[in-house]
């Protein structure tokens, strides 16, 4: 208890919130979506699946990063003030609380709702004889040929067990030999098999977990020997191999880690999930083998739970339920294009005005139409684009391929280090390269995260450059699910800046200054800090001031320090941070003027906006960068200034709506926890619905910090 109190006191004393503990708070907010009575049941399943995939990534990346320090005896002090070992115990203890909360909600609220919604998850023993025969046939014809038992004993080395696969650990002995040694074998369930076998009944659809089918017929794999025990398990390995993303690793240790990890065949195990009553002899072997402790082991109640809630995607996506899954709201016309006639081409529109696209409320089709028309237009000379994540069967790739086939110069900076999208990006990049596109595979150790498009078109006696700058990826699938925004323009200042930036990242050029762009890794942190300091100076002079920042994550210590100073100078600061927030709001003498909210709801909030009041002449920036060390120091990023008066109003309205939301908003408290925003007898204000109804009149009357 004394140690627990000491840790709690250290955490409370720190002026910063632990990044990893803050992330856990975010996943609680996602889990809360699965509890909302207003949500469709299949939506609740979706959010349960998301919490599970989030937790997998958390262990692979964040817990993995922590183990890089522990395994190589390096010192690390968390934002909470804790050293690596005490912090590991605290972190895994908090993860266990979340894990238990997940399981409790599944068993108490999700599982009982299956039959009411037309399906159930059943074991083989729950089936009738005809259904059992169907399962037996499926095992014999499809599953059995794919399974490979791998024994571990004095004659066989320990097998390579794959990250995140369901695995059976089977203990066997020889028949009739009481002195025979136990043997441990592993059976990995192939990832390319469906998680559930589907059985249609008159009144419902039955999903039979593949692991239960294998468990029922496991004797077919161990003939003429005694099966002592069968235990289901799942491991999560350290996936923190993209070390440039490890914000808390210093440069010298980063180089040392790169060298050491070259000798590591696989990531170390950071989590072991086991079903209840798993074989203790096997557990001792696994703990010794993987150098893990009890706090790395998470137990699943096999009577009331299943492994890995991402299995629900098979149910959510099933044709049987396509009419039960909520339909996406159709997009509406962009505010800046409300008066555009159908006869105008996209080139004509953009020569007359800047256009803001706010996804998913506005369709990405306007941007795709520009790309596709550019691919065919004989007057288009070249296309340059940065790509981070693409949709499968991407229209962006198709347009670029077409442009190359039509003889246009196509340059693509393809980031092949985009976490978990590496394979797809390499495949798409290769297709483009083979078609004749000039493809650049990232820049040294930096990850290219900026989202820019430059199209050069010959028009009569001059050349016009069409620019797109965005907070989100060129991905038509996620544009229906993520909130993002971008600007389409032919403004020559943007065109000059973006051209210079492309020359810097694809060639050997070092532009001295941009007028409308702020770029990383060189200039972004100091320029944002200068904008924050300007607000503080205005407040000290008695001038109007204010800061509103909407981002995914807030972690950079230097920027947080400046926000604290601005708060102490009297600047009202409103932060809309979806995920990690290491700033501590509302602390006396430090951050009384800082408010933090997080919006988690139907759409994933992905937009970034930086608003500075500037004594009534607002400076507004948007782009792909969060306030993180990796964004400022280890990524190629850009933020662009918004200069068009109508677009500035649109962005101000976006921030105003976010701050008014009382359906999806959570308020961050000083201790780092969150609570739902209280409506105070107001009408429900849900931005994920209200943006579809936005009018130009509303946009034009918006005022921030009146």
Beta strands, then each sheet from edge to edge (+ up, - down):
strand 1: 119-122
strand 2: 150-152
strand 3: 166-174
strand 4: 183-188
strand 5: 196-200
strand 6: 205-209
strand 7: 225-237
strand 8: 269-275
strand 9: 297-300
strand 10: 355-359
strand 11: 380-387
strand 12: 409-414
strand 13: 438-440
strand 14: 447-448
strand 15: 451-459
strand 16: 462-470
strand 17: 482-489
strand 18: 517-520
strand 19: 547-551
strand 20: 573-577
strand 21: 594-599
strand 22: 604-605
strand 23: 609-612
strand 24: 619-623
strand 25: 635-641
strand 26: 665-668
strand 27: 674-676
sheet 1: 1+ 6+ 5-
sheet 2: 2+ 4- 3+ 7- 8+ 9+
sheet 3: 10+ 17- 16+ 15- 11+ 12+ 13+
sheet 4: 10+ 17- 22-
sheet 5: 14+ 25+ 18-
sheet 6: 14+ 25+ 24- 23+ 19- 20- 21- 26+ 27-
end
